[in-house]
Amino acid sequence: MFNNLKYKKSLKALAKQAKTISRQRKIYNLTTARNVGIVYNVTDSKTFDTVLQFIAKLEKIPLNVDALAYYSEKEIPQIYVLNEKIDVFSKNETNWYYKPQSPVVDSFITKEHDILIDLTREESVPLRWISTLSRAKFKVGVLNYFNNPFDLIISIDEGQSLDYIVEQTYNTLESLNNRFSQEQEK
C-alpha cells in the first residue's frame, strides 16, 4: 500500500512539474540529429554491454551520445561506475517518491538532445521522470503507458530482448523521414 501511495504521489508531482516544461518539438532521424540521449534500466552486464555497442554504432555515424542508466539497488557495482560512456545513478540518488536527485541527472535533463531514446521495457518511475522532463526535441520510447512523454513509440512484443529493441529503434530512426533511405528502397 505504501509503495502505491509513493507511486501516485510521484506521478502527481511529475505531472505538475511537466506542465512547466517547454520544449521545441521536431522530428529527427539519424541523418539529421547531432546529439542523442539514451536512458535505460541497467539490470545486468549484458544489458550494459548491449547499450555500449549501441553507443559505438551511433558514434560511427557520427553522433554525440550521452547515456544515463538507472541501477535499482542502493550501491552501484564498480563495473558500471568505471565506464566513461555511461553515467549511472542508483536508488540512493532518488527521493522518497523516486524522483532523481542527482547532478548527473539534472545535467542530462537540461541538455537539449535532438533525440532521446528510452530503452526501458518495464515502467521505472525514476526513468519516467527523466524522459518526461527532458528537453529533447524528439523523444522515442518502446514502453507505452498512460501520459507517456514520447513523440514516437516503437511497438515491440513483450519478451523481446534488448538487442532486438536496439535494432528496431536504430532501423526506425534510420529510415524515419529520410529521403535517402526511401530512394535506396526503389
C-alpha positions in Angstrom: 0.0 0.0 0.0 2.8 2.4 0.9 4.5 1.8 -2.5 1.2 2.5 -4.2 1.0 5.8 -2.3 4.6 6.7 -3.3 3.8 5.9 -6.9 0.7 8.0 -7.1 2.5 10.9 -5.3 5.3 10.7 -7.8 3.0 10.7 -10.8 1.1 13.7 -9.4 4.3 15.6 -8.7 5.7 14.7 -12.2 2.5 15.9 -14.0 2.7 19.2 -12.1 6.3 19.7 -13.0 5.8 18.6 -16.6 3.4 21.4 -17.2 6.2 23.9 -16.6 8.5 22.4 -19.2 8.5 23.9 -22.6 10.5 22.2 -25.4 10.8 22.7 -29.1 9.4 19.5 -30.8 10.9 18.5 -34.1 11.2 15.1 -35.8 14.8 13.9 -36.2 16.4 10.8 -37.7 19.9 9.5 -37.5 20.9 11.7 -40.5 19.6 15.0 -39.2 20.4 14.5 -35.5 23.7 15.6 -33.9 23.1 14.8 -30.2 21.4 11.7 -28.9 20.5 10.9 -25.3 19.8 7.3 -24.2 18.2 6.3 -20.9 17.7 2.8 -19.7 17.4 0.5 -16.7 20.7 -1.4 -16.1 19.9 -4.8 -14.7 23.0 -6.8 -15.6 26.3 -6.7 -17.5 24.7 -8.0 -20.7 22.3 -5.0 -20.8 25.2 -2.7 -20.1 27.3 -4.2 -22.9 24.3 -4.0 -25.4 23.9 -0.3 -24.8 27.7 0.2 -25.1 27.6 -1.5 -28.5 24.6 0.7 -29.5 26.5 3.9 -28.4 29.5 2.8 -30.5 27.2 2.2 -33.5 25.7 5.7 -33.1 29.1 7.3 -32.7 30.3 5.9 -36.0 27.5 8.0 -37.8 29.0 10.4 -36.1 26.6 11.4 -33.3 27.4 12.8 -29.8 25.8 10.3 -27.4 25.0 10.8 -23.8 23.8 7.7 -21.9 22.2 7.6 -18.5 21.4 4.3 -16.7 19.4 3.7 -13.6 20.5 0.9 -11.2 17.6 0.0 -8.9 19.8 -1.1 -5.9 21.4 1.3 -3.4 25.0 0.7 -4.4 26.3 0.7 -8.0 28.7 -2.1 -8.9 32.2 -0.8 -9.8 32.0 -2.2 -13.4 29.3 0.3 -14.2 30.9 3.3 -12.3 34.2 2.9 -14.1 32.8 3.3 -17.6 33.1 6.8 -19.0 30.5 6.5 -21.8 27.5 5.8 -19.5 26.5 7.7 -16.3 24.8 5.6 -13.8 22.6 6.7 -10.8 21.1 4.5 -8.1 18.1 4.2 -5.8 20.2 6.2 -3.3 20.0 9.2 -5.6 16.2 9.4 -5.6 13.9 10.9 -3.1 11.2 9.0 -1.2 8.8 9.1 -4.2 11.5 8.1 -6.7 12.3 11.5 -8.2 16.0 11.5 -9.2 18.1 13.8 -7.1 21.5 13.7 -8.8 23.6 16.4 -10.6 24.3 13.8 -13.4 20.5 13.5 -13.9 19.9 17.3 -13.8 22.6 17.9 -16.4 21.2 15.2 -18.7 17.6 16.6 -18.4 18.6 20.2 -19.2 20.7 19.3 -22.2 18.8 19.8 -25.4 19.3 16.4 -27.2 18.0 16.1 -30.7 16.7 12.6 -29.9 16.0 11.0 -26.6 15.9 7.2 -26.8 14.3 5.4 -23.8 15.1 1.7 -23.9 13.2 0.7 -20.7 10.9 -2.3 -21.1 9.2 -2.0 -17.8 8.0 1.1 -16.1 10.6 2.7 -13.9 9.5 5.8 -12.1 13.0 7.5 -12.0 13.4 7.0 -15.7 9.9 8.2 -16.3 10.9 11.4 -14.6 13.9 11.8 -16.8 12.0 11.0 -20.1 9.2 13.4 -19.2 11.3 16.3 -18.0 14.0 16.0 -20.7 14.3 19.0 -23.1 15.0 16.7 -26.0 13.3 17.7 -29.2 12.3 14.2 -30.3 11.5 11.5 -27.7 11.4 7.9 -28.7 10.4 5.0 -26.5 9.3 1.4 -26.6 7.1 1.4 -23.5 3.5 2.7 -23.9 1.8 3.8 -20.7 -0.7 6.5 -19.8 0.6 10.0 -20.2 3.9 8.8 -21.7 6.1 11.6 -22.9 7.2 10.1 -26.2 6.7 11.6 -29.7 7.3 8.1 -31.3 6.5 4.8 -29.7 8.2 1.8 -31.3 5.9 -1.2 -30.9 7.7 -4.2 -29.6 6.2 -7.5 -28.5 6.6 -8.4 -24.8 9.5 -10.6 -24.1 11.8 -9.3 -26.8 15.4 -8.9 -25.9 17.2 -5.6 -25.5 19.3 -6.4 -28.6 16.1 -6.7 -30.7 14.7 -3.4 -29.2 18.0 -1.6 -30.0 18.0 -3.0 -33.6 14.3 -1.9 -34.2 15.0 1.5 -32.7 18.1 2.0 -34.9 16.3 0.9 -38.0 13.2 3.0 -37.3 15.3 6.2 -36.7 17.5 5.5 -39.7 14.6 5.3 -42.1 12.2 7.8 -40.4 11.5 10.8 -42.7 14.8 10.1 -44.6 14.5 10.6 -48.3 17.8 8.9 -48.9 16.5 5.7 -47.2 13.4 5.8 -49.4 15.5 6.2 -52.6 17.6 3.2 -51.7 14.4 1.0 -51.4 13.4 1.7 -55.0 
